[in-house]
Amino acid sequence: MVGEALRSRLAIRLTLGLLLVAALGMGVMGVYVTRVLETHSVENLKAGLVTEARLIHDSILPSLVRGAPPEGVQELARKYAATLGARVTVIAKDGTVLGDSERDLEGVRGMENHAARPEVNAALVGGLGSHLRRSRTLDAEMLYVAIPLHDGTSVKGVLRLALPMTEVAKTVRSVRRTVAAGALLASGLALAVGLLISRRVTRPVVEMQAAARRMAEGDVD
């Protein structure tokens, strides 16, 4: 009875140890995979927005150079938003919003100055700007990309494109579910292997303990 009790305790400890190792391994892998995937997805999304912004740059620029009326800029923003499936915002070099596909003309006039927005600020000095944050206008996590609207000599304004992070979030959730399913499978395998190994490992230990006990009792046969 004592031997069986010892064997059971050893088996439980070995099995729990294997389960812990499997759970920790899957947990670390899950965190790593989801982070890598999220970063990769965001970078791909950003690259796509930059390409689209550059494609429509020459169509938006003339409206700033010739000082097109707000109605014209707003019409362009909505036109290209429908074509690209992205939010399009046209911003003057002083940060004033001239057109936004998610607002009507009256709403555009009421929008705050965008010069201090990280992505806009970077584009105003001639660089490529991007930022990931929650939009107060749409109440959604958005990826923003902004490029300078320039005529070859100076920056005339900024063209900004944005997309919600819903697709990226869906992909990440899907991967997390897959990892969780894998963790359950790995735990099941670890349990089975643990039980098998523990039986083989603990049997000699129990037999040795029993032999030692018999010797201590004077049984040397």
Secondary structure, DSSP 8 states (H G I E B T S, - for coil): -HHHHHHHHHHHHHHHHHHHHHHHHHHHHHHHHHHHHHHHHHHHHHHHHHHHHHHHHHHHHHHHHTT--HHHHHHHHHHHHHHHTSEEEEEETTS-EEEETTS-HHHHHTS---TTSHHHHHHHTTS-EEEEEEETTTTEEEEEEEEEEE-SSSEEEEEEEEEESHHHHHHHHHHHHHHHHHHHHHHHHHHHHHHHHHHHHHHHHHHHHHHHHHHHTT---
